[in-house]
Amino acid sequence: MQLAEDLQWAVENEVVIKIIKDGSVFLVHAYRGRISAQYAVDLDDSTSLAGALWAAIHSLKDGTEYHRLHGFTPGLDIDPSEIGM
């Protein structure tokens, strides 16, 4: 994992990251404008939090790139300024 680079991208792109609990499951929830992602944390795995954080950031990066290349998904009504365009 290149977590330091991913965290830097998150800082530069004003990503908000929250740790939330849904029932008995902890989740990493990340969002940037209306693009969001969340991944579960396995409390029995000491690397799971970093993995969930990495996956959430990469989902946001991929979603941002998709919208940059292909436009916006019908029904989402995303303001281009929200994703850095």
N, C-alpha and C positions, 0 to 999 in steps of 0.2 A: 504494500500500500504506500502511496505517496501522500500520506495524510497531511503533512505540512503544506504541500502545494494546494491540496483541496481546501484546507482551512483558509489559506490565503485567498483563494478564489471566492470562498464564502464571504470573507470580510470585504473584499473589493466590490462584491455584488450585493451587499447588504442582506445576506441570508439571515433569517431568524430561525434559531434552533431551540426547541423546547423538549424537555423530557416529560412525558405524560404517562398516566396510568389509566388503563382501560380494563376494569375488573381486576384480575390478578396479573395482567401483562403490562410491563413497562415498554414504552415506545419512544423512539427518537422521531420527532416530528419537525421537519424543516420546511420553510416556505420562503418564496421570493415572489412578491406580488401575488398573483393567483395561481402560480405553479407551486405545488406542494408534494411532499412525499413523506411516508412514515414507515419505519421498520421496527420490528420487535427486538427486544434485548433478551437474550437467554441468560438468566441469572446464574446458571451453572457453568458458564463459559466466560472466563476472564477477558477474552478478546472480543466478546460479542458487542459491547458498547461501541468500541472503535469501529467494528465492522458495520454496525447499524448506522453510525454517523457517516462513514465513508459512503455507504450505499445511498443514503438520503441525499448527500451533497451531489453525488454522481447523477442521481435521478434528476435533480434540479438542473445540473449542467446540460444533461441530455435533452430535457424538456425545453430549456432556453434555446439550445441549438436547433431543435426541431422547428420551433416557432420562427426562428430567424430564417431558416431555409425554406420552409413550406407555408408560412403564413399561420393563421390562427385556426384552431379547431372550431367548427360551427357550434354556437351555443355557449362558448366560454366568454366571448366579448372582452378579450384582454386588451388593455390599453398598451400600445407598443412601448411607451415610456416605462412601463412597469417591468419590462424585461430587458431594458438597456438598448432599445432600438430607437 
